[in-house]
C-alpha cells in the first residue's frame, strides 16, 4: 500500500463537497465538521426529509432521490469530494426491496455521479454489520479483515449494505478513488429518528428497559465518527476500509453508564437470549407479517442483541490518525441532547441528576 501517495491530499476551504444524507444523524455531524473547515457543502436531501439537523448551518441544499441517477449526477457535478452517507437504516420495512433500491442502486448512482464529476475522493459509509463476528463470540474483537458468513447477515439492512460494499470495492478496483468507513454504534446529538442505537439510549431514559440481555456493543460519539470520515478522505488508501469505533462495553455497562451520568437507576435483571428471540419472532409474525406494521421487537434487533459485537479499530487509529472520546462522554452527549430535545418524558426528566 502506497501510504504517502494517499496522504498528500487534503480538503481546502471553499472546496465543493457533496454529502448524501446530510440531514441525517451521521450526515449532519459530518456536514457540521466540513462547514467548520469552510468547505462548501452540497447537502443532498431525500424528498420530504426533515432538515432540522441543518438549522444554522450554511449549506447548498439539493433535494433528490438516490434512485434518480441523473439527479444524483447533477448534485455531484463540480464536487471535489463525495461523502456517501445516506442509507435506509432500520430493522424492518414494509417493502423489503426498498433496502436494495436505496442502499445498492442508490450507491451505484452516487459512484457513477462521482466518476462523471471526476471527484478526487469518495468516502462510502458502510457498517460493521458487514463483518463476521465469529472472533467476537470467542472474546476477540474483530477488525476489517473478519469475513462474514452470509447466513449471519440477517435482515435487509445488513444484506443490502454487504452487496453495496462490494459494488464500492468493484469501483475501487476499476480505479475510482473511494475509501470505506465502517462506524460501530454511534450515539450523540441530532439523532432525530432515532437510529436503532439511539433508540436504546432513549428507551433507557424513558424507563422502558427494565431488563438487559448478554450482548456487547462498541459505543462511539457521532462527532468522532464524522471526523473519521474526513480523515479517511485525506489519509486513507483507495479501496481500504476503516472501522470508526470507540469502546467495547456490555449492554449492562452501557446502561450503567447512562445511569451514572443521569442519576437514573440501571436495570439489574438479565433475561435469557432465547426469551428475547422468542418475543421477537412473535412480534415479527403478528405485527410485521399479519398487521404489516413495524414490529415492536424487530427480529433483526433481537438477533443483534444476542450477539457479541466487539470491534478493533486499530487500523483507523494507526493509519489515518483516528481518535475517539470515552464511551461515557459519548453516552452523556447523547443523553443531554435527548433531554433537551423534548424526547424524554417529563416525569423521567424530573428525576435526572446530571453528573457534573
Buried (B, 14 or more C-beta within 10 A) or exposed (E): EEEEEBBEBEBEEEBBBBBBBBBBBBBBBBBBBBBEBEBBBBBBBBEEBEBEBBEEBEBEBBBBBBBBBEBBBBBBBEBBBBBBBBBBBBBBBEEEEBBBBBBBBBBBBBBBBBBBBEBBBBBBBBBBBBBBBBBBBEEEBBBBEBEBEEEBBBBBBBBBBBBBBEBBBBBBEEEBBBBBBBBBBBBBBBBBBBBBBBBBBBEBBBBEBEEBBBBBBBBBBBBBBBBBBBBBBBBBBBBBBBBBBBBBBBBBBBBBBBBBBBEBEBBEEEBEBEEBBEBBBBBBEEBBEEEEEBBEBBBBBBBBBBBBBBBBBBBBBEBBEBEBBEBBBBBBBBBBBBBEBEBBEEEBBEEBEEEE
